[in-house]
Amino acid sequence: MPGPRRPRRAPSKRRPKLKTPKKDPLYIDGVKPTPMYVDYKDIDLLSKLTNRHGRIVSRRKSGCHAASQHAVARGIKRARFMALMPYIAD
């Protein structure tokens, strides 16, 4: 025998969460650098854009725009080739 029924709740109107756009780490004071270039010798910046396994962080997580992400990937790959960064984590 089932217990007493609960009254149904009225569906609440949820407000959609406003997403704050992530700021592109390559933009300087909110201005896009022209030409879009990431120096492969800037290991501090490149290490921020890789995870602890040594993989390149995705655009969603890093907050980069598409052109910035291409420049970052190119810089990381050049730094790896020049043995400034590891291909995999230690």
N, C-alpha and C positions, 0 to 999 in steps of 0.2 A: 504494500500500500504506500503510494508516494506521499511525501510530506506536503505541508501547505505551500501554495504557490506564492512566489514573491511578485510584487507589482513590477511591471516593466518600466525601465527608465526611459525618459524621453531622449532621443538622440541629441547629443550635445554638438554644437557647431564649433568645430575646431578651427582655429586660425592657422593658416599655413605658416610654417617657420620660415622666416626670411634668412636666406643664406647670405652671409657676408662674403663677398668675393675675396679670395686669397690674393695677396699682393705678389706680383712677380718678383722673385729675388734678383733678377738681372736688371730691372728698371732702376734708374738712378733718379731719386727724388720724384718718382712717378712718371718719368720721361723715358721713352723707349730709346735705347742707344742705337745710333745708326753709323756704320753697319752693325748688325747683330753678330757679335763675336765674343766668344768666351776664351780667355787666355788659358791654354792648357797648363801653364806654369803656376796658375793660381790654385794651389792645392787646397787651401782653406775653403774656398767657395765650392770647389768640385766635391770635396769630402762631405759637405752639407747636403749635396744632391745625390749622394749614394747612401744605401742603407748599410747596416752592420755586416751584411754578407758580401758587400762590394758590388751589389747590383745597382743599376741606375734607377732612381725613384721615378714613379710615374707622374704624369702631369697632374693628375687629380690630387696627389699628395703634396707635390712640390709647389703647386700653384703657378707654374710657368705657363705662358702662352705657347702656342704651337711653334712659332718661330724661335722662341727662347729655348724650348725643349730640344729642338733640332741642334741648336748651337751648343747646348749643354752636352748632349750625347756625343757630338763631334769632339768637343774639348776633352771629355772623359776618355774617349777612345784614343785620342792622341796622347794623353797623359799616360795611359796604360802602355801604349806602344813604346813610349820613351822611358818606361820603367819608373815613372814618378808615382804611379798608383798601382795597386795590385789588381789583378784580374778577379781573384777570389779572396775572401777574407782569410786571415791567418788563423 
